[in-house]
């Protein structure tokens, strides 16, 4: 039986969803529960914090990129042996793209499909009774989405809390806690989101602090009682992304860390073996592997070390002579001729593709993408269609002379032209794959 669950969301980004989610996860784990976390949307960073808080691998749910069958299977598999499922939303509760109903990518789609109650985190700084008007709107906006309660965040003090709570009390939905405005609760950020979990030397202490906050300021008994079993209706996993080989060399370190758990799990379930290696440690892809995957991440922060990694570079070049190599986003940047860092310093990359990229003038490229591959690739035959996203600040400063890898449309079906590159057995693009259509 799948664990009872709930969703933590908010009216907007930056309201404190991740802080409250980690506090709830840490507090229930301290109580001895097996807590399973999940994240709505295309996010690599928050799930790593979830795993640190729960001791269990988190997973992503995305109503635009994933089929309903895949989402149901991920929930059933991920929470089947847990005591509580906590899903962290993305952006604001109803924020998504226009298109097919309940396939917008919004957190509300997940809440409606699974029938799970939503805890809405409200940043009440700068307001008091006006928060009740916002609450009233969220309660009535979508009859298929049940708001189970509220957490007041960044409360200025007891008098402030009372003003807000008294106004909301008339709406007959419980306030499940109030967290004071304390700067030490916030996790540091960088250009793609939070600083990665594995870069915090004090993460265990931070999570213990959040568990203390939850115990002191949240009604954990009421939150646990609020959770309900998810409504699952689809059988089977759908069509997963095929593994690019039987034994896959997967780059994994501080520069290459962005790979979706459900993709790697799907590869393993299809019979593939995953062998990790570290380009930052100047390791080449292991010779006994038959394909190589350079994941996304932060190569722009480690460009100097990657440029000096001679064993990695020469070993990768030897590998590509007989076996496929694919670079996804950050991996694609490293496959190019050069990478310009934030200071404008150009660093030599592997040169296996002819483009060059720069982070000197960062510009956000963000959005859902549907890809049609123009040739055989590690993803399958020519014509293969996948859904995924782009999320990067780097830009192409030299497009190079290689043939394009794929055609892209945005999340609403508007053509974006060709993208990526291919040369021999080497392929790459800024596109992050999530699932087959």
C-alpha positions in Angstrom: 0.0 0.0 0.0 1.3 3.5 -0.9 2.0 5.8 2.0 -0.4 8.6 2.8 0.8 11.9 1.4 0.5 15.7 1.2 1.9 18.5 -0.9 3.8 21.6 0.4 3.2 24.6 -1.9 2.9 28.3 -1.8 1.4 31.3 -3.7 4.8 32.1 -5.3 8.5 31.2 -5.5 10.6 32.4 -2.6 7.8 32.0 0.0 9.7 29.3 2.0 8.5 26.0 0.5 11.9 24.3 0.6 12.6 25.5 4.1 9.2 24.2 5.4 9.5 21.0 3.4 12.9 20.2 4.9 11.7 21.1 8.4 8.8 18.7 8.0 10.9 15.9 6.5 13.6 16.2 9.2 11.1 16.4 12.0 9.2 13.2 11.0 12.4 11.3 10.3 13.4 12.3 13.9 10.1 10.8 15.1 11.1 7.5 13.5 8.9 7.6 10.4 10.1 6.4 7.0 9.5 9.6 5.0 9.6 9.7 1.2 10.0 13.0 -0.5 9.3 14.1 -4.1 9.6 17.3 -6.1 7.2 18.8 -8.6 8.9 20.0 -11.8 12.3 19.8 -13.5 14.5 20.3 -10.5 17.8 18.6 -9.7 18.9 20.5 -6.6 16.0 20.3 -4.1 15.7 16.4 -4.3 19.3 16.2 -3.1 18.3 18.1 0.0 15.3 15.8 0.4 17.6 12.8 0.4 19.8 14.3 3.0 16.8 15.0 5.2 15.1 11.6 4.8 17.9 9.1 4.0 15.9 8.1 0.9 16.3 9.1 -2.7 13.7 11.7 -3.8 12.1 11.7 -7.2 10.5 14.2 -9.6 6.9 14.5 -10.8 6.1 16.6 -13.8 2.6 16.8 -15.3 3.8 18.3 -18.6 6.8 16.2 -19.3 5.6 12.9 -17.8 2.7 10.7 -18.8 0.1 10.0 -16.1 1.2 6.4 -16.1 4.8 7.3 -15.4 3.8 9.7 -12.5 1.6 7.0 -10.9 4.3 4.4 -11.2 6.9 6.7 -9.6 4.6 7.5 -6.7 3.7 3.8 -6.2 7.3 2.6 -6.4 8.8 5.5 -4.4 6.3 5.6 -1.5 5.3 1.9 -1.4 7.3 1.1 1.7 7.2 4.5 3.4 5.1 5.9 6.2 4.6 9.3 4.8 4.9 11.0 1.4 5.8 14.7 1.3 5.8 16.4 -2.2 7.4 19.8 -2.5 5.7 22.0 -5.1 7.3 24.3 -7.7 6.8 28.1 -8.1 3.3 29.0 -7.1 0.6 26.4 -6.7 -1.2 27.2 -10.0 1.8 28.3 -12.0 2.2 26.3 -15.3 1.9 26.7 -19.0 -1.1 27.0 -21.3 -2.1 23.8 -23.0 -3.8 20.5 -22.3 -5.8 20.6 -19.0 -3.9 19.0 -16.1 -0.7 18.8 -18.3 0.5 22.3 -17.5 3.4 21.4 -15.2 1.7 23.1 -12.2 1.7 21.7 -8.7 -2.1 21.9 -8.8 -2.1 19.3 -11.5 -0.3 16.8 -9.2 -2.6 17.7 -6.3 -5.7 17.2 -8.4 -4.5 13.9 -10.0 -3.4 12.3 -6.8 -6.1 13.8 -4.6 -3.6 14.9 -2.0 -4.1 17.8 0.4 -2.0 20.9 0.0 -0.3 22.8 2.8 0.1 26.3 1.6 3.2 28.2 2.9 2.4 32.0 3.1 5.1 34.6 3.5 3.3 37.1 5.7 6.1 39.6 5.9 4.8 43.0 5.0 1.1 42.1 5.6 -1.3 41.0 8.3 -5.1 40.7 7.8 -4.6 41.0 4.0 -3.3 37.5 4.0 -6.9 36.3 4.5 -7.9 37.7 1.1 -5.1 35.7 -0.5 -6.1 32.6 1.4 -9.8 33.0 0.3 -8.7 33.1 -3.4 -6.6 30.0 -3.1 -9.4 28.1 -1.4 -11.9 28.8 -4.2 -9.7 28.9 -7.3 -9.8 25.2 -8.3 -12.5 22.9 -6.8 -10.3 19.9 -7.6 -7.4 21.1 -5.4 -8.0 20.8 -1.7 -6.1 23.2 0.6 -5.7 21.3 3.8 -4.1 24.0 5.9 -1.6 26.9 6.0 1.8 27.6 7.4 2.6 31.2 8.1 6.2 32.0 7.3 8.4 34.9 8.2 6.2 36.0 11.0 7.3 39.2 12.8 6.2 38.2 16.3 3.3 37.1 18.4 1.2 40.2 17.7 1.8 39.8 14.0 0.9 36.1 14.1 -2.3 36.8 16.0 -3.5 39.5 13.5 -3.0 37.1 10.6 -4.4 34.0 12.3 -7.5 35.8 13.5 -8.3 37.0 10.0 -7.8 33.5 8.5 -9.7 31.7 11.2 -13.0 32.9 9.7 -12.3 30.8 6.7 -12.4 27.5 8.6 -9.2 26.1 7.4 -6.5 25.2 10.0 -3.3 27.1 10.5 -0.7 24.3 10.9 2.1 26.5 12.2 3.8 29.8 12.2 7.6 30.3 11.7 9.3 33.4 12.8 11.4 35.5 10.5 14.9 34.1 11.2 17.7 34.6 8.7 19.7 31.5 9.7 16.9 29.3 8.3 17.5 30.2 4.7 19.9 28.1 2.6 22.4 30.0 0.4 21.7 30.2 -3.3 23.5 30.6 -6.6 22.5 31.1 -10.2 20.7 27.7 -10.7 19.0 27.6 -7.3 20.3 26.5 -3.9 24.0 25.8 -3.4 24.1 22.0 -3.9 23.5 19.8 -0.9 26.9 18.1 -1.2 28.7 21.4 -0.9 27.4 22.1 2.7 29.8 21.0 5.4 27.1 21.8 8.0 24.1 20.3 6.3 23.3 17.8 9.1 23.4 20.6 11.6 21.1 22.8 9.4 18.6 19.9 9.1 18.7 19.3 12.9 17.9 23.1 13.3 15.0 22.8 10.9 13.7 19.8 12.8 13.8 21.8 16.0 11.9 24.6 14.3 9.2 22.2 13.1 8.9 20.6 16.5 8.5 24.0 18.2 6.4 25.9 15.6 4.4 23.4 13.5 1.5 21.1 14.5 3.2 17.9 13.4 0.4 15.7 14.7 -2.2 17.6 12.6 0.1 17.5 9.6 0.5 13.8 9.8 -3.3 13.3 10.3 -3.9 15.5 7.2 -2.0 13.2 4.9 -4.2 10.9 2.7 -3.4 8.0 0.4 -2.7 9.1 -3.2 -5.3 8.3 -5.8 -3.5 6.1 -8.4 -5.2 4.8 -11.5 -2.7 3.9 -14.2 -1.0 0.6 -14.5 2.5 0.2 -15.8 5.4 2.5 -16.2 4.7 3.9 -19.6 7.6 4.2 -22.1 10.9 5.1 -20.2 14.0 6.6 -21.8 16.0 3.8 -23.1 19.5 3.3 -21.7 22.3 4.5 -24.0 24.2 1.3 -23.5 24.5 -1.9 -21.4 27.3 -0.5 -19.2 27.1 3.3 -18.9 30.0 5.5 -17.7 28.2 8.3 -15.9 30.2 11.5 -14.9 29.3 12.4 -11.3 31.0 15.0 -9.2 30.5 18.7 -8.3 30.7 19.7 -11.9 28.4 16.9 -13.2 25.6 16.2 -10.8 22.3 16.8 -12.7 20.7 13.5 -13.7 17.2 12.6 -12.8 16.8 9.6 -10.5 13.9 8.1 -12.5 16.1 8.1 -15.6 18.9 6.2 -13.9 16.5 3.9 -12.2 14.8 3.2 -15.6 18.2 2.4 -17.1 19.0 -0.1 -14.3 15.5 -1.7 -14.6 16.2 -2.1 -18.3 19.3 -4.1 -17.4 22.0 -1.5 -17.7 24.9 -1.1 -15.3 25.9 2.4 -14.2 29.6 3.0 -13.5 30.4 6.5 -12.2 33.6 8.4 -12.7 34.9 12.0 -11.8 36.3 14.3 -14.5 37.2 16.7 -11.7 39.4 14.0 -10.3 41.0 13.6 -13.8 39.4 10.2 -14.3 38.6 9.0 -17.8 35.4 7.0 -18.5 36.1 3.4 -17.6 37.3 1.3 -20.6 34.9 -1.6 -19.9 31.9 0.7 -20.5 30.1 0.9 -23.9 28.7 4.4 -23.6 29.4 7.6 -21.7 27.0 10.2 -20.3 28.3 13.6 -19.2 25.5 15.0 -17.0 24.7 18.6 -16.5 25.9 20.6 -13.5 28.3 23.5 -12.9 31.3 23.1 -15.2 31.5 26.9 -15.4 32.5 26.9 -11.7 35.3 24.4 -12.3 36.5 25.3 -15.8 40.1 25.6 -14.8 40.3 22.2 -13.2 38.5 20.6 -16.2 40.9 22.3 -18.6 43.9 20.8 -16.6 42.3 17.3 -16.5 44.5 15.8 -19.2 43.7 12.1 -18.4 40.0 12.8 -18.6 40.3 14.7 -21.9 42.5 12.2 -23.6 40.6 9.2 -22.2 37.3 10.7 -23.4 38.7 11.3 -26.9 39.9 7.6 -27.1 36.5 6.5 -25.8 34.7 8.3 -28.6 36.6 6.5 -31.3 34.4 3.4 -30.9 31.6 4.3 -28.4 28.9 6.9 -28.0 29.3 9.9 -25.7 26.5 12.3 -24.9 26.7 15.6 -23.0 23.6 17.1 -21.5 23.7 20.9 -20.8 26.9 21.3 -18.7 28.2 18.1 -20.3 27.5 19.7 -23.7 29.5 22.7 -22.7 32.5 20.5 -21.8 32.3 18.7 -25.1 32.9 22.0 -26.9 36.2 23.8 -27.8 36.2 26.3 -25.0 34.3 27.5 -22.0 34.5 31.1 -20.9 34.1 31.6 -17.1 32.4 34.4 -15.2 35.6 36.5 -15.3 35.8 36.2 -19.1 38.7 33.8 -19.0 38.6 31.2 -21.7 39.4 27.6 -20.8 40.1 24.8 -23.3 37.5 22.0 -23.1 37.6 18.6 -24.8 37.1 19.8 -28.4 35.0 16.8 -29.4 32.4 19.2 -30.7 33.2 22.5 -32.4 31.0 25.0 -30.4 32.2 27.3 -27.6 30.2 28.6 -24.6 30.4 31.5 -22.2 29.3 32.3 -18.7 30.8 35.8 -18.8 27.5 37.6 -19.4 24.9 35.2 -17.9 21.5 35.1 -19.4 18.7 32.8 -18.3 17.4 30.2 -20.7 14.5 28.5 -19.1 11.5 26.5 -20.2 9.9 23.2 -21.2 11.1 21.7 -24.5 9.9 18.9 -26.8 12.7 17.5 -28.8 12.6 15.5 -32.1 16.0 13.9 -32.8 17.3 14.3 -36.3 19.6 11.2 -36.3 20.3 8.1 -34.3 21.5 9.0 -30.9 21.9 7.5 -27.4 18.2 8.3 -27.0 17.1 6.1 -29.9 16.5 6.3 -33.6 16.0 9.4 -35.7 12.6 10.7 -35.1 12.6 9.9 -31.4 10.6 12.4 -29.4 11.3 13.4 -25.8 10.0 15.9 -23.4 12.3 17.9 -21.1 13.6 21.4 -20.4 16.4 23.9 -20.6 17.7 25.7 -17.6 21.1 27.4 -18.0 22.7 30.8 -17.9 25.5 30.0 -20.3 25.3 31.0 -24.0 26.8 29.8 -27.3 29.5 32.3 -28.4 30.5 30.1 -31.4 28.0 27.7 -32.9 30.6 25.6 -34.6 30.3 23.5 -37.7 28.8 20.3 -36.5 25.4 19.0 -37.7 22.4 19.7 -35.4 21.2 17.0 -33.1 17.5 17.8 -32.7 14.6 20.1 -33.4 13.0 21.9 -30.5 9.5 23.3 -29.7 8.7 25.1 -26.5 6.1 23.8 -24.0 3.3 25.3 -25.9 4.3 23.8 -29.3 6.0 26.8 -30.8 9.0 25.8 -33.0 12.4 27.0 -31.7 14.6 25.6 -34.6 17.4 23.1 -34.5 19.8 22.7 -31.5 22.7 20.7 -30.2 25.4 19.1 -32.2 26.7 15.7 -33.4 30.0 14.6 -34.8 30.7 10.9 -35.3 29.6 9.2 -32.0 29.6 12.4 -30.0 26.3 14.2 -29.3 25.2 17.0 -27.0 22.8 19.8 -26.3 21.5 22.1 -23.6 18.3 20.0 -23.5 17.6 18.0 -20.4 15.6 14.8 -21.1 12.8 13.8 -18.7 10.6 11.3 -20.5 9.2 10.0 -23.8 6.0 11.6 -25.0 
